[in-house]
Amino acid sequence: MKGRSVRLAAGLVTAVVAGSCAAPSLTVNVKAPAGTNQGRPLYMLIRTVSKTSMTEGYADVAAKVISPDESVLQTVVIYPSRTKQVKIPLPPEQAVAVSFLFTTPNGAWQALLDVPVPKTVDIELQESRIRTDLPKGVPAQESTPAVPEAPKAPAAPKAPEPPISVASPK
């Protein structure tokens, strides 16, 4: 009886390990510098997309935060001056969109990940958009070097006030 219990336990462990390895997942690494979204938190929405939903507008996607549908995999609040890592299970063979709901979006606000969806995605945010100018495979720099402030010119010396002459009455 004891041998059977050991074999049953070993079989369960094998099934759990095999099952967890088979399930695809996506890890999203988000870097949000201090000026992101004018210093205010914003939502990141991760959802599955089809060819028709890839053309949804910003307002349609933003509405999914309040009323998520079956396409929404996860909603996360992103805070400026922080990094965030999110790992989510994926349904097999479906494209994914990672959308950022900026207060006033100006440029790219979502990344579309086609099948096969990569295991990891690194996204760097800017003030009102996703940074899109990084070559593929090149990690984002940890920080942008600060530009030194120009030296201030010394204050100009004050000109002496002219002497006041008081004329005596004659």
ABEGO torsion letter per residue (X at the ends): XAAAAAAAAAAAAAAAAAAAAABBBBBBBBBBBAABGGGBBBBBBBBBBBAAAAABBAAAAAAAAABBBAABABBBBBBBGBBBBBBBBBBBGBBBBBBBBBABBBEBABBBBBOBBBABBBBBBBAABBBAABBBGBBBBABBBBBBBBBBBBBBBBBBBBBBBBBBBX
